[in-house]
Every structure is written in C-alpha cells, then in structure tokens.
C-alpha cells in the first residue's frame, strides 16, 4: 500500500521529476487537494467529487508505466 501514498500529496515542486510531471499532467490532482475541497464544501455535486477522484487515478496511470506500483494501485482502485 505504500504506492498509494504517492497519490495523497501533490508532486513536490522540488523533485527531479516535477518539471516533467507538469509537462505530462495537464490537470494535476491529488487526494489531499480533494480532501481540502471536500472540507471547504467546494463540491457542489457528488459528480464533481467523483470527477476529481477519477482524475487522481487517471493521472497516476498516465504518468506511471503499466507495471509501476502506482499505476497498478490506481487500476485496482478504479475497478472497485
């Protein structure tokens, strides 16, 4: 489950892959941002929340190769 931890926080702007990540991922989203928006009542409808959650998973799959633990975890979560 340690691979799921990478979905929790935004990609650090100081990481070596940060620039590449920003080039590949056009609409970044992470679970901590989702939680903040949820606590701030920023989701007018459930489908808006679901959209952000699916975006987290899609970004994880798009950025990481198919056999990477993060990609695998995102696939597993999306199936459920």
N, C-alpha and C positions, 0 to 999 in steps of 0.2 A: 503493500500500500504506500510505500514511500514515493512512488512515482506520482501518486495523486497529489502529494504536497506541492508539486510544481504548478498545479492548477489553481492553488489558493491565492498566491500573491502575484502582482504584476511583474513582468520581466524587469529586472533591475536595469536602470539606465547605465550602470557602470559595468555590466557584464560584457564579456568579449563578443557575445553573440547578439547583443542588444541592437546594434545598428542593422544587422542582417534581419533580425526578427521584425523590426519596424518596416523593413522593405517588403517582407513576405506577408506579414499580417496587417491588413489594411484597417481592420476594426478590432483592436485589442480588447479583450475582456477577461476577467479572472473572477474567481469565486469571492474574494474579499470585496471587490467592487460591487458584485451582485448583492452581497450581504449589506453593504453600506447603503445601497439604493433601496433595498428592502426595508431597512430600519428607518430610512427617510421617507417612506411611503412614495417613492419615486416611480413605482409601477402602477399605472392607472388600471391595468387589467392583468389577469393571470397570464395571458398570452405574451405580454411584454416581458414578464419574468422568464417564462419558458424560452422566449427568443434569446435572451442573454445567456441562459444556461446552455442552450444548444450552441450558441456562438463560442462559448468557452471550449466545448468539446470539439467543434469543427476546427477551431484554431489549433488546438492541440494535435489533431490528426493531420492538419495541413502542414504544420511546421516540422513535425517529427516523422521520421521514416516509419513504414509499417510495422517493423519488428521492435521498435523502440518501446520501452515500458510505458511511457506517457501516451503514445499512440494506442497501444493495446488497452490501457486503462480507460481512455476516452471511448474507445469502441465498446468496451464492456459496460460502461455507464450508460451509453446511448441506447443499448439494447434493452436495458431494464426499464 
